[in-house]
């Protein structure tokens, strides 16, 4: 199967099918509908950003899927700018838009544009490349848009894939069709810089002849560690400062169904336990459910923390943007998402030295898989497993501390990927 075959199949069959499904899902999926609505006026915004470009500087265009991949791109953007480039960032999901629009998200100097990527039609790819005229196109992690990859290659624009991951069960490498399709994409990339040796081997299974598939590490570690050192740490009640702080971060209702019963029981058994509950979406209905479940136990919402009673045992977070700072105080953390679509970012609590646990769906996270292999973090499948883990670590808090410190050391050892990859990205740019 040739690249021409996949170009034809993608544009005549796969892309129309995908765009049709997106339009149908937009009727029932709020996130998809909102991401389509936010794309309105994007060409005007792109043109306005380009009008501010300094044409004497190279332009590096980075693309990410969502907020997690933005954290991988951020240290690379900062270093490219320091090397004399200007940068453009595009993204695919509404979560990236929400992250970048947060009031506390500092604007990155030298970042001309942050914008949704238009649908991957051949016309849009050509229009984008003609408008932006990038010196290099950098794909972050996995979100490769075929028409844009093929057209950039046709126009001889150098492209790189950084912090590349391929999951063990990914169709990109587990069957002949996936390998053939991604061969036609990978062959257009000058560099493929992977997170781990396992990722490198999976990519090579699709394109064994590629000369520059190298392990470079995860630039997200640089981002998380640098952000950790800049964070403002929230002031907590005295009970939290004196006790064993457990943070449940970015949780969804299935996570809460798993962990809440044991947490309520543990509050009675262990008087030093202090809970911080931070739902992924702090809507009023979720907050009220948490308050109902822990009824009778002193609880305060973050918005009312100035009036917290002395005996408060639970802090319920009804705001966004402060979770990373809250992890600073955690001795143990449960990270949500792994009972739904996949675990959220575990690096923030790990970088703070917390002992971390999450649910069963964690194949989306390369760092979760790596750390599970080394027994540095824990996964639970149900309430009984979570209860045993929680009570074991509360009963042996020295072991809990050691586990958190080992996890932290593992992430700190991963630092430096951005420093390694940026010289390759900036080489020979004009």
Secondary structure in CASP SS format (residue, H / E / C, confidence):
PFRMAT SS
TARGET T0000
AUTHOR 0000-0000-0000
METHOD secondary structure of the structure
MODEL  1
X C 1.00
X C 1.00
X H 1.00
X H 1.00
X H 1.00
X H 1.00
X H 1.00
X H 1.00
X H 1.00
X H 1.00
X H 1.00
X H 1.00
X H 1.00
X H 1.00
X H 1.00
X H 1.00
X H 1.00
X H 1.00
X H 1.00
X H 1.00
X H 1.00
X H 1.00
X H 1.00
X H 1.00
X H 1.00
X C 1.00
X C 1.00
X C 1.00
X C 1.00
X H 1.00
X H 1.00
X H 1.00
X H 1.00
X H 1.00
X H 1.00
X H 1.00
X H 1.00
X H 1.00
X C 1.00
X C 1.00
X C 1.00
X H 1.00
X H 1.00
X H 1.00
X H 1.00
X H 1.00
X H 1.00
X H 1.00
X H 1.00
X H 1.00
X H 1.00
X C 1.00
X C 1.00
X C 1.00
X C 1.00
X C 1.00
X C 1.00
X C 1.00
X E 1.00
X E 1.00
X E 1.00
X E 1.00
X E 1.00
X E 1.00
X C 1.00
X C 1.00
X H 1.00
X H 1.00
X H 1.00
X H 1.00
X H 1.00
X H 1.00
X H 1.00
X H 1.00
X H 1.00
X H 1.00
X H 1.00
X H 1.00
X H 1.00
X H 1.00
X H 1.00
X H 1.00
X C 1.00
X C 1.00
X C 1.00
X E 1.00
X E 1.00
X E 1.00
X E 1.00
X E 1.00
X E 1.00
X C 1.00
X C 1.00
X H 1.00
X H 1.00
X H 1.00
X H 1.00
X H 1.00
X H 1.00
X H 1.00
X H 1.00
X C 1.00
X C 1.00
X C 1.00
X C 1.00
X C 1.00
X C 1.00
X C 1.00
X C 1.00
X C 1.00
X E 1.00
X E 1.00
X E 1.00
X E 1.00
X E 1.00
X E 1.00
X C 1.00
X C 1.00
X C 1.00
X C 1.00
X C 1.00
X H 1.00
X H 1.00
X H 1.00
X H 1.00
X H 1.00
X H 1.00
X H 1.00
X H 1.00
X H 1.00
X H 1.00
X H 1.00
X C 1.00
X C 1.00
X C 1.00
X E 1.00
X E 1.00
X E 1.00
X E 1.00
X E 1.00
X C 1.00
X C 1.00
X C 1.00
X C 1.00
X C 1.00
X H 1.00
X H 1.00
X H 1.00
X H 1.00
X H 1.00
X H 1.00
X H 1.00
X H 1.00
X H 1.00
X C 1.00
X C 1.00
X C 1.00
X E 1.00
X E 1.00
X E 1.00
X E 1.00
X E 1.00
X E 1.00
X E 1.00
X C 1.00
X C 1.00
X C 1.00
X C 1.00
X C 1.00
X C 1.00
X H 1.00
X H 1.00
X H 1.00
X H 1.00
X C 1.00
X H 1.00
X H 1.00
X H 1.00
X H 1.00
X H 1.00
X H 1.00
X H 1.00
X H 1.00
X H 1.00
X H 1.00
X H 1.00
X C 1.00
X C 1.00
X C 1.00
X C 1.00
X E 1.00
X E 1.00
X E 1.00
X E 1.00
X C 1.00
X C 1.00
X H 1.00
X H 1.00
X H 1.00
X H 1.00
X H 1.00
X H 1.00
X H 1.00
X H 1.00
X H 1.00
X H 1.00
X C 1.00
X C 1.00
X C 1.00
X C 1.00
X C 1.00
X C 1.00
X E 1.00
X E 1.00
X E 1.00
X C 1.00
X C 1.00
X C 1.00
X H 1.00
X H 1.00
X H 1.00
X H 1.00
X H 1.00
X H 1.00
X H 1.00
X H 1.00
X H 1.00
X H 1.00
X H 1.00
X H 1.00
X C 1.00
X C 1.00
X C 1.00
X C 1.00
X C 1.00
X C 1.00
X C 1.00
X H 1.00
X H 1.00
X H 1.00
X H 1.00
X H 1.00
X C 1.00
X E 1.00
X E 1.00
X E 1.00
X E 1.00
X E 1.00
X E 1.00
X E 1.00
X E 1.00
X C 1.00
X H 1.00
X H 1.00
X H 1.00
X H 1.00
X H 1.00
X H 1.00
X H 1.00
X H 1.00
X H 1.00
X H 1.00
X H 1.00
X H 1.00
X H 1.00
X H 1.00
X H 1.00
X H 1.00
X H 1.00
X C 1.00
X C 1.00
X C 1.00
X E 1.00
X E 1.00
X E 1.00
X E 1.00
X E 1.00
X E 1.00
X E 1.00
X C 1.00
X C 1.00
X C 1.00
X C 1.00
X H 1.00
X H 1.00
X H 1.00
X H 1.00
X H 1.00
X H 1.00
X H 1.00
X H 1.00
X H 1.00
X H 1.00
X C 1.00
X C 1.00
X C 1.00
X C 1.00
X C 1.00
X E 1.00
X E 1.00
X E 1.00
X H 1.00
X H 1.00
X H 1.00
X H 1.00
X H 1.00
X H 1.00
X C 1.00
X C 1.00
X C 1.00
X C 1.00
X C 1.00
X C 1.00
X E 1.00
X E 1.00
X E 1.00
X C 1.00
X C 1.00
X C 1.00
X C 1.00
X C 1.00
X C 1.00
X H 1.00
X H 1.00
X H 1.00
X H 1.00
X H 1.00
X C 1.00
X C 1.00
X C 1.00
X C 1.00
X E 1.00
X E 1.00
X E 1.00
X E 1.00
X C 1.00
X C 1.00
X C 1.00
X C 1.00
X C 1.00
X C 1.00
X C 1.00
X C 1.00
X C 1.00
X C 1.00
X C 1.00
X H 1.00
X H 1.00
X H 1.00
X H 1.00
X H 1.00
X C 1.00
X C 1.00
X C 1.00
X E 1.00
X E 1.00
X E 1.00
X E 1.00
X C 1.00
X C 1.00
X C 1.00
X C 1.00
X C 1.00
X C 1.00
X C 1.00
X H 1.00
X H 1.00
X H 1.00
X H 1.00
X H 1.00
X H 1.00
X H 1.00
X H 1.00
X C 1.00
X C 1.00
X C 1.00
X C 1.00
X E 1.00
X E 1.00
X C 1.00
X C 1.00
X C 1.00
X H 1.00
X H 1.00
X H 1.00
X H 1.00
X H 1.00
X H 1.00
X H 1.00
X H 1.00
X H 1.00
X H 1.00
X H 1.00
X H 1.00
X H 1.00
X C 1.00
X H 1.00
X H 1.00
X H 1.00
X H 1.00
X H 1.00
X H 1.00
X H 1.00
X H 1.00
X H 1.00
X H 1.00
X H 1.00
X H 1.00
X H 1.00
X H 1.00
X H 1.00
X H 1.00
X C 1.00
X C 1.00
X C 1.00
X C 1.00
X H 1.00
X H 1.00
X H 1.00
X H 1.00
X H 1.00
X H 1.00
X H 1.00
X H 1.00
X H 1.00
X H 1.00
X C 1.00
X C 1.00
X C 1.00
X C 1.00
END
